[in-house]
Amino acid sequence: MSSDDRYEWRETYFVLFQSRKRPLLSDVEAAFEGLGQFQLTEPAADAEGRIEALNIVSPEDHSALEIDYLSGDEVLLQVEELTKELRGESGYADKLAKLRRCDARFEVMHFEEMVDAAPDDEGDEVFDPSALLMALETLVKLTDGVGVDPQAGTLL
């Protein structure tokens, strides 16, 4: 999506999880196909068939998502920083305990399709964040992970 000039980047969210729970690409594809409104493109998997990357287009929402798998020191540092930031927050105890065990993440980049407005639209907004929310929920369920809005510094 980042290479398609019809789409403009809006925000990036994360789903943090234990690397041993990284799902098979086929399971991720089946989960998104079951939602019915998505077009899946550019799937990539490792040698064992686990997801590496996937692009999702949601024509109804005029949006697209680019999902990439990451693991390693960068993720461990992010987990450490998040747990420090959110340590005193109420309502996060269960998620923080789960977060501390995470060593992998999906980076979910959200893009808006830039649509030429018809003259009588008067600038009505056609972009809808529903695809992002559904994707985050699906990935959290598949990985038993924790969704993160890094801009707001909150867990989902």
N, C-alpha and C positions, 0 to 999 in steps of 0.2 A: 504494500500500500504506500509505503514511503516513496516508492519510485513512480507512482501513478499520480500525475499532476491534477487529476480530477478530485483528489482527496487532500484535505488539509489536516495535519495533526492537531488534536484538541487536548489530550491528556493521556497520562500513562498510569495504570494501576498495576498492582502486583498480587499474585497468589503465592504465598509462601507455604512450603510443605516439606516433608521428609523425602529425600531423593529416592528412597526405596519404594515410595508410593507413586512414583511417576507413572502415569497410565500409558497403555499402548495407544498408538495413534489410532488404530481401528476403534478402540473404545471411545476416544474423544470424538471421532467422526460420527460414530453411531449416536452419541449423546446429542450432538448438535443437529444432526439430520432429524432426530426425533422431535426437535423443537419446531421444525417445519418451515421457518422463514429465512434460513441462512443458505448462502452459497459458499461452499468450501473450496479454497484454491491453494495451490502451492504447498501441499502437505509434505513434511519431511520427518523421517524417523531414523533412529540409530539402528545398529545391526540387529538388536533384539526386538525391534518394532516399536520402541517407546518414542513418544512424541518428542520432536526437536523443535518444529515450527509448524504454524498453520495460519493461513489468512482466511478471514471470514467476512463476507459481504452481506449486508442486510439492506436490500433495495427499499423495503418499506420504510426504514428508519433513515435512509440517506446517510448511512454510516458503514464503516468497515473497521475490522480489528486485525491487528497483526500480533500473533502470539509467539513468543520465543522462550525456550527453556534455557535457564542458566543455573549453574551451581558453582561452588567453590568459595574462595576467600571473600569476594565481593558480597555474596549472599550472607555469609556468616557475620561480616561486619554490619550489614544492614540489620540483621536480626538483633545483634548486640545493641545497636543504637536505638532501635525501636523499643526493646524491652526496657532500656534505661529511661527513655522519654515517657513511656506509658506506665511505669512501675506504680505510681501513686494514683492512677486513674481508677475510679470505681466502675464496676461492671465488666472489666476486662480480665479478671483473674483466670477464667478457663482458657480464654484465647491466648493470654500471655504464657500460660503453661505449655500450650500446644506450640506457640511461636518459638519458644526456647529450644525445641527439638528440631526446628526446620533448618535444612541445609541446601535447599533448592528453591527456585521460584519460576513462575511464569511471569514474564513481562507482557502486559496486555496494553498495547498502544491503540488508542481510540482515534479514528479519523472521521471527519465530516466530509461527505460528498458535496462539492461546491456545485450547486444547481443554479442555472440561470432562471431567475424569477420571471414569470409571465407578467406583462404590463399591469394586469388587474389584481395581482397578488398583494400589492402594497407591502412587500417585505415580510409576509407571513413566514414564520420559522418552520422549516420542514424537517430539520435535524431533530432526532429523538434519541435519547440515551438508553432506551430500552434494550437494545442489542448488547451494550456494554454490561448492563446489570444482569441480564440473563446469562451472558458468557461467564462473568465472574462467579455467579451462583453455581453454574454447571462445573466449572473448574474446581471450586472449593469442595463440592460434593465428590468429584472424581478422585481428588487427592487427599481428602480429609484435612484440608489446609485452612489457611487464614487469609482472607482478602484484606488488602491494604490500600488505602487512599493516601499516597505519600504527600500530596499537596496539602491535605488537611491534617495529616499525621494521625489518622484514625484507622481502627480495625473495623472491618465490615462483618 
